[in-house]
Amino acid sequence: MAAQGPKQPIGVFDSGVGGLSVLLPLRRLLPAEDVVYVADQAWCPYGPKPPQLIRDRSYAIVEALLARGAKLIVVACNAASTAALSALRERYPAVPFVGMEPAVKPAAERTNTGHVGILATAMTARGERLAQLIDRFGRGVTVHVTVPHGLVELVEQGLGESDVTAALLAPTLHEWHEAGVDAVVLGCTHYPFARGVIERLAGSQITVIDPGPAVARQTQRVLDETGLTRPVAPSPSAPEGATTFLTTAEPAELRIAVRRLAGAALADSAAFGYLDLA
């Protein structure tokens, strides 16, 4: 692994396009940084997969990102953070990692009814970390955890804001409404791309918590603390950092998804390529 320096890129990875919900606030917060984003779409979704498989995929992706000079790696996937983040930090002690965790603390702080809902992946729902967070921050709060099976796939297909997604989520959100849930945690990076449906079904009294912006801020803090933040050129016309997208599936399909979810400006300015992890 090459020595880390401020001019090297940030690495980001997810099982698919969900990590865009982290990349977008990261890009707004740190526009000068180069970013390499890996979407492991050949193995998406991670949530139902065995933990060891997710760890093995994470190791392979991290190796690919380090080979491309990554100075810090954001695990922009709740399932991978649950299954692999601790193991990654142990295997690569010199690499700064930033991961995802369900926003139990802010939800517990914001609820007025004492009822919080978490839309999670299967891996996150059965993971020890979620149980620890509920035990630590959920005292006196009833936490309702649901795994909306199929939602990740719908987002990958561009159907996050569709009637199909509404039909999938309606029973859970109706049940939560009846229970008095007034704070909903998006416990998967794909789920912000269904936020419109969630807010429409849940009603205006619900606070929806997307951890993506907080993860972007944590990334900035870690870069600052480690001296790895890329210096911003004094000229206002200085070019923004480059974004490279790599996928284990079809680059052309990933470009379409990025355009749909993140906008034409990013999709048209970024580079796209295939990543062979075989």
Number of C-alpha atoms within 10 A of each C-alpha: 12 11 9 18 16 16 17 20 28 26 26 28 29 30 30 30 30 25 25 26 24 27 24 17 17 23 20 11 15 20 16 19 22 20 25 23 27 27 27 23 19 12 15 19 22 25 25 14 15 11 18 11 15 23 20 12 19 24 17 15 23 23 16 17 22 20 11 16 20 27 25 26 23 26 27 33 29 29 31 25 25 27 25 23 22 13 15 19 14 11 11 13 10 13 18 17 20 19 20 23 19 25 21 24 13 14 26 23 13 14 18 14 14 19 22 27 27 24 22 25 30 19 23 26 21 13 15 12 16 21 13 11 16 18 13 11 16 20 12 10 18 17 20 16 21 17 19 16 15 12 23 27 15 20 23 20 12 16 17 25 17 15 11 12 19 19 12 16 22 15 12 20 22 14 12 20 18 9 15 18 26 23 28 28 23 24 30 30 27 30 23 26 24 22 17 14 19 23 16 11 19 23 12 10 11 19 18 20 21 21 21 23 18 15 23 22 15 16 24 16 13 16 18 13 10 13 12 19 23 19 10 14 11 7 7 7 7 10 11 14 16 17 20 17 22 22 27 22 19 15 18 12 12 24 22 15 20 19 15 12 21 17 12 14 10 17 21 12 11 17 15 20 17 16 18 12 12 5
